Amino acid sequence: MTRLQRSRTLRWLCTFASLVALAIVLFPVYAVVVASFESTYTLFSGTYHFWPASPTLANYRTVLSAQAANVVTSLIVGLGTAALALVVAVPAAYALSKYRLRVTVVVVSSLLIAQIVPSIVLATSLFIIFHWVHLVNTYPGLILADGTYAIPFAILVLRAFFFSLPNEVMHAAKVDGASEWQTFTRIVVPLARSAVITVAVFAFLNGWGDFIFALTVLNGATIQPITLGIYTYLGNYSTDWGAVMASAVIAIVPAAVMLILAQRYIASGLTAGSVVG
Protein backbone atom coordinates (compact mmCIF):
# COMPACT_ATOMS: atom_id res chain seq x y z
CA MET A 1 0.00 0.00 0.00
CA THR A 2 1.42 3.35 -1.05
CA ARG A 3 1.68 6.40 1.17
CA LEU A 4 -1.19 8.06 -0.72
CA GLN A 5 -3.41 5.01 -0.22
CA ARG A 6 -2.57 4.92 3.49
CA SER A 7 -3.40 8.61 3.75
CA ARG A 8 -6.78 8.10 2.05
CA THR A 9 -7.56 5.07 4.21
CA LEU A 10 -6.73 7.01 7.37
CA ARG A 11 -8.87 9.90 6.18
CA TRP A 12 -11.86 7.63 5.57
CA LEU A 13 -11.40 5.92 8.94
CA CYS A 14 -11.26 9.25 10.75
CA THR A 15 -14.33 10.46 8.87
CA PHE A 16 -16.24 7.27 9.68
CA ALA A 17 -15.24 7.47 13.35
CA SER A 18 -16.38 11.10 13.49
CA LEU A 19 -19.77 10.20 11.99
CA VAL A 20 -20.21 7.34 14.45
CA ALA A 21 -19.35 9.60 17.37
CA LEU A 22 -21.76 12.25 16.07
CA ALA A 23 -24.54 9.67 15.74
CA ILE A 24 -23.94 8.36 19.27
CA VAL A 25 -24.16 11.88 20.68
CA LEU A 26 -27.04 13.24 18.61
CA PHE A 27 -29.34 10.23 18.32
CA PRO A 28 -30.57 10.40 21.95
CA VAL A 29 -31.34 14.09 21.44
CA TYR A 30 -33.17 13.30 18.20
CA ALA A 31 -35.11 10.55 19.96
CA VAL A 32 -36.21 13.00 22.69
CA VAL A 33 -37.36 15.55 20.09
CA VAL A 34 -39.39 12.92 18.21
CA ALA A 35 -40.90 11.59 21.44
CA SER A 36 -41.93 15.11 22.49
CA PHE A 37 -44.46 15.14 19.64
CA GLU A 38 -45.91 11.73 20.51
CA SER A 39 -48.51 10.69 23.04
CA THR A 40 -47.61 8.37 25.88
CA TYR A 41 -49.77 5.65 24.34
CA THR A 42 -47.81 5.84 21.05
CA LEU A 43 -44.45 5.82 22.86
CA PHE A 44 -45.29 2.57 24.63
CA SER A 45 -47.10 0.92 21.73
CA GLY A 46 -44.14 -1.39 21.12
CA THR A 47 -43.05 0.18 17.82
CA TYR A 48 -40.33 2.81 17.59
CA HIS A 49 -40.96 5.60 15.09
CA PHE A 50 -38.07 7.55 13.59
CA TRP A 51 -40.60 10.24 12.74
CA PRO A 52 -43.70 11.17 14.81
CA ALA A 53 -46.47 8.81 13.74
CA SER A 54 -49.23 11.00 15.17
CA PRO A 55 -47.60 14.40 15.86
CA THR A 56 -49.25 16.57 18.48
CA LEU A 57 -48.42 19.82 20.28
CA ALA A 58 -50.43 18.87 23.35
CA ASN A 59 -47.26 17.99 25.25
CA TYR A 60 -45.77 21.44 24.68
CA ARG A 61 -49.01 23.18 25.66
CA THR A 62 -49.07 21.18 28.88
CA VAL A 63 -45.43 21.86 29.68
CA LEU A 64 -45.39 25.57 28.81
CA SER A 65 -48.30 26.23 31.13
CA ALA A 66 -46.50 24.50 33.99
CA GLN A 67 -42.79 25.14 33.33
CA ALA A 68 -42.62 28.71 31.96
CA ALA A 69 -41.68 30.15 35.36
CA ASN A 70 -39.03 27.46 35.78
CA VAL A 71 -37.41 28.42 32.47
CA VAL A 72 -37.20 32.03 33.64
CA THR A 73 -35.66 30.85 36.91
CA SER A 74 -33.03 28.84 35.02
CA LEU A 75 -32.22 31.87 32.85
CA ILE A 76 -31.75 34.05 35.94
CA VAL A 77 -29.53 31.45 37.62
CA GLY A 78 -27.52 30.78 34.45
CA LEU A 79 -26.91 34.47 33.71
CA GLY A 80 -26.14 35.16 37.38
CA THR A 81 -23.62 32.31 37.47
CA ALA A 82 -21.95 33.59 34.31
CA ALA A 83 -21.73 37.13 35.67
CA LEU A 84 -20.33 35.93 39.01
CA ALA A 85 -17.76 33.74 37.28
CA LEU A 86 -16.53 36.61 35.09
CA VAL A 87 -16.34 39.14 37.93
CA VAL A 88 -14.24 36.78 40.05
CA ALA A 89 -12.33 34.74 37.48
CA VAL A 90 -11.05 37.39 35.04
CA PRO A 91 -9.01 39.46 37.55
CA ALA A 92 -8.04 36.36 39.54
CA ALA A 93 -6.73 34.55 36.46
CA TYR A 94 -4.82 37.63 35.35
CA ALA A 95 -3.18 37.99 38.76
CA LEU A 96 -2.24 34.30 38.89
CA SER A 97 -0.68 34.43 35.42
CA LYS A 98 1.14 37.78 35.39
CA TYR A 99 2.13 38.42 39.01
CA ARG A 100 4.62 36.43 41.05
CA LEU A 101 2.55 35.49 44.08
CA ARG A 102 3.70 33.12 46.79
CA VAL A 103 0.26 31.52 46.98
CA THR A 104 -0.02 30.80 43.26
CA VAL A 105 0.83 27.09 43.55
CA VAL A 106 -1.53 26.63 46.49
CA VAL A 107 -4.38 28.48 44.78
CA VAL A 108 -4.03 26.66 41.45
CA SER A 109 -3.77 23.29 43.20
CA SER A 110 -6.89 24.09 45.20
CA LEU A 111 -8.75 25.03 42.02
CA LEU A 112 -7.79 21.73 40.41
CA ILE A 113 -8.94 19.80 43.48
CA ALA A 114 -12.23 21.72 43.48
CA GLN A 115 -12.96 20.34 40.01
CA ILE A 116 -12.94 16.73 41.22
CA VAL A 117 -14.90 17.11 44.46
CA PRO A 118 -18.34 15.45 44.02
CA SER A 119 -21.08 18.05 43.78
CA ILE A 120 -23.18 16.31 46.42
CA VAL A 121 -20.37 16.88 48.94
CA LEU A 122 -20.27 20.60 48.18
CA ALA A 123 -24.05 20.84 48.13
CA THR A 124 -24.37 19.30 51.59
CA SER A 125 -21.71 21.60 53.05
CA LEU A 126 -23.15 24.68 51.36
CA PHE A 127 -26.64 23.91 52.62
CA ILE A 128 -25.41 24.11 56.21
CA ILE A 129 -23.50 27.35 55.56
CA PHE A 130 -26.39 28.92 53.64
CA HIS A 131 -28.76 27.98 56.44
CA TRP A 132 -26.64 30.01 58.85
CA VAL A 133 -26.54 33.08 56.60
CA HIS A 134 -30.18 32.74 55.40
CA LEU A 135 -29.38 32.01 51.73
CA VAL A 136 -31.38 28.79 51.48
CA ASN A 137 -34.27 29.01 48.99
CA THR A 138 -32.88 32.17 47.35
CA TYR A 139 -31.48 33.09 43.95
CA PRO A 140 -28.16 34.38 45.39
CA GLY A 141 -27.69 31.12 47.28
CA LEU A 142 -28.18 28.98 44.16
CA ILE A 143 -25.96 31.26 42.05
CA LEU A 144 -23.18 31.09 44.65
CA ALA A 145 -23.53 27.31 44.81
CA ASP A 146 -23.25 26.96 41.03
CA GLY A 147 -20.28 29.32 41.13
CA THR A 148 -18.30 26.82 43.21
CA TYR A 149 -17.81 24.80 40.01
CA ALA A 150 -17.98 27.57 37.40
CA ILE A 151 -15.38 29.88 38.98
CA PRO A 152 -12.50 27.36 39.34
CA PHE A 153 -12.98 26.20 35.74
CA ALA A 154 -13.10 29.79 34.50
CA ILE A 155 -9.91 30.75 36.35
CA LEU A 156 -7.99 27.76 35.00
CA VAL A 157 -9.05 28.43 31.39
CA LEU A 158 -8.42 32.17 31.58
CA ARG A 159 -5.08 31.74 33.33
CA ALA A 160 -3.86 29.52 30.49
CA PHE A 161 -5.02 32.14 27.98
CA PHE A 162 -3.36 35.04 29.82
CA PHE A 163 -0.09 33.12 29.82
CA SER A 164 -0.20 33.24 26.00
CA LEU A 165 -0.48 37.05 25.95
CA PRO A 166 2.94 38.64 25.43
CA ASN A 167 4.10 40.79 28.33
CA GLU A 168 5.41 43.35 25.85
CA VAL A 169 1.83 44.45 25.11
CA MET A 170 1.22 45.35 28.76
CA HIS A 171 4.63 47.01 29.09
CA ALA A 172 3.95 49.14 26.00
CA ALA A 173 0.64 50.31 27.45
CA LYS A 174 2.33 51.30 30.71
CA VAL A 175 5.03 53.19 28.81
CA ASP A 176 2.27 55.13 27.05
CA GLY A 177 0.99 56.24 30.46
CA ALA A 178 -1.77 53.70 31.09
CA SER A 179 -2.35 52.69 34.68
CA GLU A 180 -2.51 49.08 35.82
CA TRP A 181 -6.32 49.16 35.79
CA GLN A 182 -6.47 50.82 32.36
CA THR A 183 -4.07 48.23 30.95
CA PHE A 184 -6.22 45.46 32.32
CA THR A 185 -9.59 46.82 31.16
CA ARG A 186 -8.57 48.36 27.81
CA ILE A 187 -5.83 46.00 26.65
CA VAL A 188 -5.99 42.63 28.40
CA VAL A 189 -9.75 42.05 28.55
CA PRO A 190 -10.40 42.93 24.86
CA LEU A 191 -7.55 40.64 23.80
CA ALA A 192 -9.04 37.85 25.91
CA ARG A 193 -12.52 38.23 24.42
CA SER A 194 -12.67 34.67 23.07
CA ALA A 195 -11.60 33.14 26.38
CA VAL A 196 -13.97 35.39 28.34
CA ILE A 197 -16.92 34.40 26.14
CA THR A 198 -15.93 30.75 26.46
CA VAL A 199 -15.93 30.74 30.26
CA ALA A 200 -19.13 32.82 30.30
CA VAL A 201 -20.92 30.25 28.14
CA PHE A 202 -19.71 27.31 30.21
CA ALA A 203 -20.63 29.11 33.43
CA PHE A 204 -24.11 29.77 32.05
CA LEU A 205 -24.50 26.13 31.08
CA ASN A 206 -23.33 25.11 34.55
CA GLY A 207 -26.07 27.19 36.14
CA TRP A 208 -28.68 26.30 33.52
CA GLY A 209 -28.18 22.53 33.79
CA ASP A 210 -27.57 22.29 37.53
CA PHE A 211 -29.65 19.76 39.43
CA ILE A 212 -27.80 18.72 42.60
CA PHE A 213 -27.33 22.23 44.00
CA ALA A 214 -30.89 23.19 43.10
CA LEU A 215 -32.28 20.09 44.79
CA THR A 216 -30.29 20.87 47.94
CA VAL A 217 -30.25 24.66 48.22
CA LEU A 218 -33.86 25.17 47.08
CA ASN A 219 -35.25 22.91 49.75
CA GLY A 220 -39.00 23.29 49.40
CA ALA A 221 -38.75 26.71 47.76
CA THR A 222 -41.40 28.19 45.50
CA ILE A 223 -38.70 28.95 42.91
CA GLN A 224 -37.15 26.11 40.98
CA PRO A 225 -35.12 25.80 37.75
CA ILE A 226 -36.23 23.76 34.76
CA THR A 227 -34.10 20.76 35.79
CA LEU A 228 -35.81 20.55 39.16
CA GLY A 229 -39.13 21.18 37.45
CA ILE A 230 -38.60 18.14 35.22
CA TYR A 231 -37.68 16.06 38.26
CA THR A 232 -40.81 17.14 40.09
CA TYR A 233 -42.87 16.62 36.95
CA LEU A 234 -41.54 13.09 36.61
CA GLY A 235 -42.43 12.34 40.19
CA ASN A 236 -45.96 13.66 39.93
CA TYR A 237 -46.83 12.68 36.36
CA SER A 238 -44.63 9.72 35.63
CA THR A 239 -47.16 8.28 33.16
CA ASP A 240 -47.16 11.32 30.83
CA TRP A 241 -43.83 10.63 29.12
CA GLY A 242 -44.66 12.79 26.13
CA ALA A 243 -44.84 15.85 28.36
CA VAL A 244 -41.60 14.83 30.05
CA MET A 245 -39.87 14.68 26.66
CA ALA A 246 -41.27 18.10 25.74
CA SER A 247 -39.84 19.47 29.00
CA ALA A 248 -36.44 18.06 28.06
CA VAL A 249 -36.57 19.73 24.63
CA ILE A 250 -37.47 23.08 26.18
CA ALA A 251 -34.51 22.68 28.55
CA ILE A 252 -32.15 21.89 25.66
CA VAL A 253 -33.09 24.70 23.25
CA PRO A 254 -31.65 27.79 25.04
CA ALA A 255 -28.36 26.04 25.80
CA ALA A 256 -28.08 24.74 22.23
CA VAL A 257 -28.75 28.19 20.76
CA MET A 258 -26.10 29.78 22.98
CA LEU A 259 -23.53 27.14 22.03
CA ILE A 260 -24.24 27.58 18.31
CA LEU A 261 -23.93 31.36 18.51
CA ALA A 262 -20.69 31.22 20.52
CA GLN A 263 -19.06 28.19 18.91
CA ARG A 264 -16.32 30.11 17.09
CA TYR A 265 -15.35 31.92 20.29
CA ILE A 266 -15.39 28.66 22.26
CA ALA A 267 -13.11 26.92 19.76
CA SER A 268 -10.53 29.72 19.83
CA GLY A 269 -10.92 30.33 23.55
CA LEU A 270 -10.16 26.74 24.50
CA THR A 271 -7.20 26.34 22.16
CA ALA A 272 -5.54 29.75 22.45
CA GLY A 273 -3.96 28.94 25.79
CA SER A 274 -2.58 25.62 24.63
CA VAL A 275 0.51 27.32 23.15
CA VAL A 276 2.30 29.56 25.60
CA GLY A 277 4.34 32.29 23.98
C-alpha positions in Angstrom: 0.0 0.0 0.0 1.4 3.3 -1.1 1.7 6.4 1.2 -1.2 8.1 -0.7 -3.4 5.0 -0.2 -2.6 4.9 3.5 -3.4 8.6 3.7 -6.8 8.1 2.1 -7.6 5.1 4.2 -6.7 7.0 7.4 -8.9 9.9 6.2 -11.9 7.6 5.6 -11.4 5.9 8.9 -11.3 9.3 10.8 -14.3 10.5 8.9 -16.2 7.3 9.7 -15.2 7.5 13.4 -16.4 11.1 13.5 -19.8 10.2 12.0 -20.2 7.3 14.4 -19.4 9.6 17.4 -21.8 12.2 16.1 -24.5 9.7 15.7 -23.9 8.4 19.3 -24.2 11.9 20.7 -27.0 13.2 18.6 -29.3 10.2 18.3 -30.6 10.4 22.0 -31.3 14.1 21.4 -33.2 13.3 18.2 -35.1 10.5 20.0 -36.2 13.0 22.7 -37.4 15.5 20.1 -39.4 12.9 18.2 -40.9 11.6 21.4 -41.9 15.1 22.5 -44.5 15.1 19.6 -45.9 11.7 20.5 -48.5 10.7 23.0 -47.6 8.4 25.9 -49.8 5.7 24.3 -47.8 5.8 21.1 -44.5 5.8 22.9 -45.3 2.6 24.6 -47.1 0.9 21.7 -44.1 -1.4 21.1 -43.0 0.2 17.8 -40.3 2.8 17.6 -41.0 5.6 15.1 -38.1 7.6 13.6 -40.6 10.2 12.7 -43.7 11.2 14.8 -46.5 8.8 13.7 -49.2 11.0 15.2 -47.6 14.4 15.9 -49.3 16.6 18.5 -48.4 19.8 20.3 -50.4 18.9 23.3 -47.3 18.0 25.2 -45.8 21.4 24.7 -49.0 23.2 25.7 -49.1 21.2 28.9 -45.4 21.9 29.7 -45.4 25.6 28.8 -48.3 26.2 31.1 -46.5 24.5 34.0 -42.8 25.1 33.3 -42.6 28.7 32.0 -41.7 30.1 35.4 -39.0 27.5 35.8 -37.4 28.4 32.5 -37.2 32.0 33.6 -35.7 30.9 36.9 -33.0 28.8 35.0 -32.2 31.9 32.9 -31.7 34.0 35.9 -29.5 31.4 37.6 -27.5 30.8 34.4 -26.9 34.5 33.7 -26.1 35.2 37.4 -23.6 32.3 37.5 -21.9 33.6 34.3 -21.7 37.1 35.7 -20.3 35.9 39.0 -17.8 33.7 37.3 -16.5 36.6 35.1 -16.3 39.1 37.9 -14.2 36.8 40.1 -12.3 34.7 37.5 -11.0 37.4 35.0 -9.0 39.5 37.6 -8.0 36.4 39.5 -6.7 34.6 36.5 -4.8 37.6 35.4 -3.2 38.0 38.8 -2.2 34.3 38.9 -0.7 34.4 35.4 1.1 37.8 35.4 2.1 38.4 39.0 4.6 36.4 41.0 2.5 35.5 44.1 3.7 33.1 46.8 0.3 31.5 47.0 0.0 30.8 43.3 0.8 27.1 43.5 -1.5 26.6 46.5 -4.4 28.5 44.8 -4.0 26.7 41.5 -3.8 23.3 43.2 -6.9 24.1 45.2 -8.8 25.0 42.0 -7.8 21.7 40.4 -8.9 19.8 43.5 -12.2 21.7 43.5 -13.0 20.3 40.0 -12.9 16.7 41.2 -14.9 17.1 44.5 -18.3 15.5 44.0 -21.1 18.1 43.8 -23.2 16.3 46.4 -20.4 16.9 48.9 -20.3 20.6 48.2 -24.0 20.8 48.1 -24.4 19.3 51.6 -21.7 21.6 53.1 -23.2 24.7 51.4 -26.6 23.9 52.6 -25.4 24.1 56.2 -23.5 27.3 55.6 -26.4 28.9 53.6 -28.8 28.0 56.4 -26.6 30.0 58.9 -26.5 33.1 56.6 -30.2 32.7 55.4 -29.4 32.0 51.7 -31.4 28.8 51.5 -34.3 29.0 49.0 -32.9 32.2 47.3 -31.5 33.1 43.9 -28.2 34.4 45.4 -27.7 31.1 47.3 -28.2 29.0 44.2 -26.0 31.3 42.1 -23.2 31.1 44.7 -23.5 27.3 44.8 -23.3 27.0 41.0 -20.3 29.3 41.1 -18.3 26.8 43.2 -17.8 24.8 40.0 -18.0 27.6 37.4 -15.4 29.9 39.0 -12.5 27.4 39.3 -13.0 26.2 35.7 -13.1 29.8 34.5 -9.9 30.7 36.4 -8.0 27.8 35.0 -9.1 28.4 31.4 -8.4 32.2 31.6 -5.1 31.7 33.3 -3.9 29.5 30.5 -5.0 32.1 28.0 -3.4 35.0 29.8 -0.1 33.1 29.8 -0.2 33.2 26.0 -0.5 37.1 25.9 2.9 38.6 25.4 4.1 40.8 28.3 5.4 43.4 25.8 1.8 44.4 25.1 1.2 45.3 28.8 4.6 47.0 29.1 3.9 49.1 26.0 0.6 50.3 27.5 2.3 51.3 30.7 5.0 53.2 28.8 2.3 55.1 27.0 1.0 56.2 30.5 -1.8 53.7 31.1 -2.4 52.7 34.7 -2.5 49.1 35.8 -6.3 49.2 35.8 -6.5 50.8 32.4 -4.1 48.2 31.0 -6.2 45.5 32.3 -9.6 46.8 31.2 -8.6 48.4 27.8 -5.8 46.0 26.6 -6.0 42.6 28.4 -9.7 42.1 28.5 -10.4 42.9 24.9 -7.5 40.6 23.8 -9.0 37.9 25.9 -12.5 38.2 24.4 -12.7 34.7 23.1 -11.6 33.1 26.4 -14.0 35.4 28.3 -16.9 34.4 26.1 -15.9 30.8 26.5 -15.9 30.7 30.3 -19.1 32.8 30.3 -20.9 30.2 28.1 -19.7 27.3 30.2 -20.6 29.1 33.4 -24.1 29.8 32.0 -24.5 26.1 31.1 -23.3 25.1 34.5 -26.1 27.2 36.1 -28.7 26.3 33.5 -28.2 22.5 33.8 -27.6 22.3 37.5 -29.6 19.8 39.4 -27.8 18.7 42.6 -27.3 22.2 44.0 -30.9 23.2 43.1 -32.3 20.1 44.8 -30.3 20.9 47.9 -30.3 24.7 48.2 -33.9 25.2 47.1 -35.3 22.9 49.8 -39.0 23.3 49.4 -38.7 26.7 47.8 -41.4 28.2 45.5 -38.7 29.0 42.9 -37.2 26.1 41.0 -35.1 25.8 37.8 -36.2 23.8 34.8 -34.1 20.8 35.8 -35.8 20.5 39.2 -39.1 21.2 37.5 -38.6 18.1 35.2 -37.7 16.1 38.3 -40.8 17.1 40.1 -42.9 16.6 37.0 -41.5 13.1 36.6 -42.4 12.3 40.2 -46.0 13.7 39.9 -46.8 12.7 36.4 -44.6 9.7 35.6 -47.2 8.3 33.2 -47.2 11.3 30.8 -43.8 10.6 29.1 -44.7 12.8 26.1 -44.8 15.9 28.4 -41.6 14.8 30.0 -39.9 14.7 26.7 -41.3 18.1 25.7 -39.8 19.5 29.0 -36.4 18.1 28.1 -36.6 19.7 24.6 -37.5 23.1 26.2 -34.5 22.7 28.5 -32.2 21.9 25.7 -33.1 24.7 23.2 -31.7 27.8 25.0 -28.4 26.0 25.8 -28.1 24.7 22.2 -28.8 28.2 20.8 -26.1 29.8 23.0 -23.5 27.1 22.0 -24.2 27.6 18.3 -23.9 31.4 18.5 -20.7 31.2 20.5 -19.1 28.2 18.9 -16.3 30.1 17.1 -15.4 31.9 20.3 -15.4 28.7 22.3 -13.1 26.9 19.8 -10.5 29.7 19.8 -10.9 30.3 23.6 -10.2 26.7 24.5 -7.2 26.3 22.2 -5.5 29.8 22.4 -4.0 28.9 25.8 -2.6 25.6 24.6 0.5 27.3 23.1 2.3 29.6 25.6 4.3 32.3 24.0 
